[in-house]
Amino acid sequence: MPDPVRPPHPSELDQLPDRDPQETGEWRESLDAVSSHAGGERAAYLVRRTVEHAQHSGLAVPGLLETEYVNTIPTSAEPAFPGDEAMESRITAWNRWNAAAMVTRGSRYGLGGHIATFASAAWLYETGFEHFFKGKEGADGGSGDQLYVQGHASPGVYARAFLDGRLTEDHLDRFRQESGGDGLPSYPHPRRLPWLWEFPTVSMGLGPISAIYQARFNNYLTNRGIKDTSASHVWAFLGDGEMDEPESTAALALAGREQLDNLTFVINCNLQRLDGPVRANFKIVQELEAQFRAAGWNVIKSLWGSAWDEVFALDTTGALTRRLREVPDAQFQTYATRDAAYIREHFFGASPALAEIGKLLGDDKITELFKTSRAGHEPRKVYAAYKAAVEHKGAPTVILAQTVKGWTLGPGFESRNANHQMKKLTGKEFRAMRDLLELPIPDSKLDDELVPYVHPGADSPEVRYLQERRAELGGPAPARRVHAVGLPAPADKPFEALKKGSGSQEIATTMAFVRLVKDLMREKETGKRWVPIVPDEARTFGMESLFPSAGIYSPLGQNYDPVDRDQLLYYKEAENGQILNEGITEAGSLADFTAAATSYATHSEPMIPFYIFYSMFGFQRTADQFWALADQLGRGFVIGATAGRTTMTGEGLQHADGHSHLLASTNPAALSYDPAFAYEVGVIVKEGLRRMYGPEADQQEDVFYYLTVYNETKVQPPMPEGDGVEEGILKGLYRFREADSAPKDAPRLQLLASGTAIHWALDAQKILADQWGVAADVWSAPSWTELRREAMECDAAALRGEERVPYVTRALEGAPGPVLAVSDWMRAVPDQISQWVEQDWSSLGTDGFGLSDTREGARRHFGVDPESVVVAALSRLARRGEVKSEDVRKAAEKYGLA
């Protein structure tokens, strides 16, 4: 006879000792009896209650990933609402109207805009503004709360700023019209409206991951003793459809693991994405609950409005909750647009028990339940959820708030698949909206062609109430405030060491940079402000020397003995560690970099982040985040290590970066450099510190530096003498080595090179002189992009009647012969400057996919090795008649290139 205690299927519990099989069997039999006599719903209820009780009792049992499709906080447990609900309803009504009016008026110019998102989320924002969101004028040192506003809800935030006097009607009428000045950007763009917006969020998915790393960085500042940010709370407002973006959920486990209870996600679950239901055949709320619970988050579901309370009270069999759990999202959207008869048939007609409940409900009650009664539209329920979130300790919180997309905009908008693309209301729809919101707007002011903005008056009870609430919470929000702080310039010694060169020692420019930063981190005044960020390849970049001295940040400290503890460069984690070693996540690392790069504004604490990464996986993988970094006016150093198409021996196609400088050149805030030598690295970093963090705070610039460095070891020469070298490094071009003495009639040309390619050019210079009697000057071009930008500025000045000659033109003026540029990048990178070079121009580069080979083999494959440069140089000279054509053929045969 089989063991009655053993379950029919194998389980991990089979591996654990059962001290009392008889008792186990009795528990199982009891559950079977309940299921048999009272039904499976009752049995499941008892199991859930038992697990819940066990957790509250402190027993170590796994938690449930999903709960019923009901509110986490029952009405009976809701705290008293501290505000004037009627007053706040009027304020919200004004904001709803003006948001819709602004977008509708803008539609005259075909500008677009979004109405439905804010309409569904208005109370989610208003409750926060009136009771929770701390401003930057409070007692916490100017940090306040950090608000990641859902991009499509921006009209509602503008409407509120209009109500509190921060914006005028003229501002609203310039929504999405920025070119003439005083216009409002379409979405939260700090670079475009820097006094209001802090965080760019409309590239969906970037808001969630940025918010997580912002909360994490807040704790980093506190734990390192830079600034106490414990009073700051990070709020991220997201759409349920937005959670499909991989970045939206990529860092959930980090937030749970580090117990970021200073973080709250508010997900507006209106069950719609841009073109239709989020989970047509499933339930997005339940899916998200499981994801967040599995990642260690506290989950609050705020789904149903108070009209549902009496209906839930009628559900004595569990039929209602069962039906709510099984109806897919797309069907709920349909219920919100159909009449009571349809709902009676398709919802309440699903079972006899539900039919009995339906008989007790009038048609008006049924339509109220399914069309309007959502918890996200009731301030008391939103307040209860927010209060529970900020009071919860030990884990981040996500609030899943159910709403109706387009709520209060009328039946033509509400729950319609197309409402994301609907940009205006008709006069008739505005009249209906006015009546629903009970706004005192006479018909005489409602023009079908131009609906008015409305304002109760600067001294009205609504505005006084709003301003009093904001004053109590620390001033207006959202708001961006920069209390500029200048940092003292570092000592010259670390930079002078690089200028002297490496003597006979070979070192890579990657190592030169790391050594420089290590020295700068010892600076008394600014050393603590450096924030090294690396996605798990610190040893690849030679950064392990920082581990024991700076420490790796961990809020838990180090609760284990590292395997390499007996070594000098052991893996040291510390609560006040300085290094952010993020694991294999470029997206997470860049989100960390962004938080540090904007700390000067968010917390009035300038930090100096440097984010070092495998070059191929930088701009290519996270270019969207770099764009958001620029929008957020971030400052710092981005280091593309192991750069170039041919320096990564054997790594192959997906590791070989020959194009990141082209990608970086598209970002106006990125100052891109490809230094060839250690001294160039030093000059660029020193200038970057001056421009971004200099002691003259009012002259600091909102830019970031992108440097590519190489893992190829070379003897680093001393910096050449001459006043123009540093200027040339920073502007992007200077003559590094002139041709050795040559006959006056010797053919001449100019070789321009960046990064590791300088060494191919120098070898080619020698071969040309020794074997072909050709004199070549070698120029270092640390920045093709900066040369181009300066030249474009000169072109723009010429259109204004100013005479300005581009630096690259002036630098090469009079240089004899053609110009041949070579780099470890696509030819399009150096070709950026070709139109401003007066000499004959040609270039060599590494176009195409990378491949696995030796450095020499890869360079021969792409035609950029020294011998290939020689043949290309001879070819250019032959076209000019300065060398014999047959010399080109002879050279190609001699070097195995024919």
VENBEL-V196209 format. One line per field, one symbol per residue. ss: DSSP state (@ for helix, = for strand, . for the rest). phi: phi as a letter, one per 30 degrees, with the letter a starting at -180 (. if undefined). burial: b if it has 16 or more other C-alpha atoms within 10 Angstrom, else e. A space follows every 50 residues. Layout:
# VENBEL-V196209
ss: ???
phi: ???
burial: ???
This chain:
# VENBEL-V196209
ss: ...........@@@@.....@@@@@@@@@@@@@@@@@@.@@@@@@@@@@@ @@@@@@..................@@@.......@@@@@@@@@@@@@@@@ @@@@@@@@@......@@@@@@@@@@@@@@@@..............===.. @@@@@@@@@@@@@.....@@@@..=........=................ .....@@@@@@@@@@@@@@@@@@..........======.@@@@.@@@@@ .@@@@@@.....=======..=....=......@@@@@@@@@@@...=== ==.=.@@@@@@@@@....@@@@@@@@..@@@@@@@....@@@@@@@.@@@ .@@@@@@@@...@@@@@@@@@..=@@@.@@@@@@@@@@@@@.....==== ==................@@@.....@@@@@@@@@@@.....@@@=.... =.........@@@@@@@@@@@@....................@@@@@@@. .....==.@@@@@@@@@@@@......@@@=====..........@@@@@@ .==...................==....===....@@@@@@@@@@@@.@@ @@.....=======@@@.@@@@@@@@@@@@@....======......... ..@@@....@@@@@.....====....@@@@@@@@@@@@@@@@...@@@. ...=====.....==........@@@@@@@@..====..........=== ===...@@@@@@@@@@@@@@@@..======...@@@@@@@@@@@@@@@@. ......@@@@@@.....=====....@@@@@@@@@@....====...... ....@@@@@@@@...@@@@@@@@@@@@@@.....@@@@@@@@@@....
phi: .dddddddcebddddcdcdbeddeddddddddddddccjddddddddddd dddddddiddbddddbcddbddcdedcdddddccdddddddddededddd dddddddecidikbcdddedceddddddddbbdddccdccijdiccccdd edceedddddddddjdbcdddddcdibcddjidcdebdbedcbddcdcbd bddejddddddddddddededddcidadcdddbccccbcdddddddddcd cededddchddcbbcccdccibcdblddbecbbdddddeddddddjcdcc cbccddddedddddddcidddddddcddedddddedccdddddedccddd aeddddddddcdddddddeccbdbddcbedddddddddddddcjadbccc cdbcdieidjddcdidedddcccacdeddddddedddhcdcdedcccedb dddbbdjdcdeddddeddddddcjjdadacbccebdcdddddeddddddd icicdcbddedddddddedddcdddcedddbdbbdibedecicdddeddc icdadcibcbcddcedcdcddccadcecdccdidadddddddeddddcde cdbhbdccdbccbdedccdddbedddddedddidblcccddhdidcddei djedcccbbdddddddcddcccbbdcbdddeddddddddddcbeddedcd ccbbccccbbcddbdcdddddkdddddddddkaaddbdddebedcdebac ccbbhddeddddddedddddcbiccbdcccbdaddddddddddddddddc jccbceeddddceiddidcbcbadbedddddecedccddecabbacdjdd adadedddddedibdeddddddddddddddicbdedddddddddcicd
burial: eeeebeeeeeeeeeeeeeeeeeeebeeeeebeebeeeeeebbbeeeebee beeeeeeeeeeeeebbeebbbbbeeeebeeeebeeeebbbbbbbbbbbbb bbbbbbeeeeebbbbbbbbbbbbbbbbbbbbbbbbbbeebebbbbbbbbb bbbbbbbbbbbbbbeebeeebbbbbbbeeeebbbbbbbbbbbbbebbbbb bbbbbbbbbbbbbbbbbbbbbebbeebbbeebbbbbbbbbbbbeeebbbb bbbbbbbbbbbbbbbbbbbbbbbeebbbbbebbbbbebbbbbbbbbbbbb bbbbbbbbeebeebeeeebbeebebeebbbebbbbbbebbeebbeebbbe eebbbebbeeeebebbbbbbbbbbbbbbbbbbbbbbbbbbeeebbbbbbb bbbbbbbbbeeebbbbbbbbebbbbebebbbebbeebebeeeeeebeeee bbbbbeeeeeebbebbbebbeebbbbbbbbbbbbbbbeebeeebbebbbe bbeeeebbbbbbbbbbbbbbbebeebbbbbbbbbbbbbeebbbbbbbbbb bbbbbeeeeeeeeeeeeeebbbbbbbbbbbbbeebbbbbbbbbbbbbbbb bbbbbbbbbbbbbbbbbbbbeebebbbbbbbbbbbbbbbbbbbbbbbbbb ebeebbbbbbbbebbeeebbbbbbbbbbbbbbbbbbebbbbbbbbebeeb bbbbbbbbbbbbebbbbbbeeeeebbebbbbbbbbbeebeeeeeebbbbb bbbbbbbbbbbbbbbbbbbeebbbbbbbbbbbbbbbbbbbbeebbeeeee eeeebbbbbeebeeeebbbbbbbbbbbbbbbbbbebbbbebbbbbbbeeb bbbebeebbbbbbbbbbbbbbbbbbbbbeeebbebeebeebbeeeeee
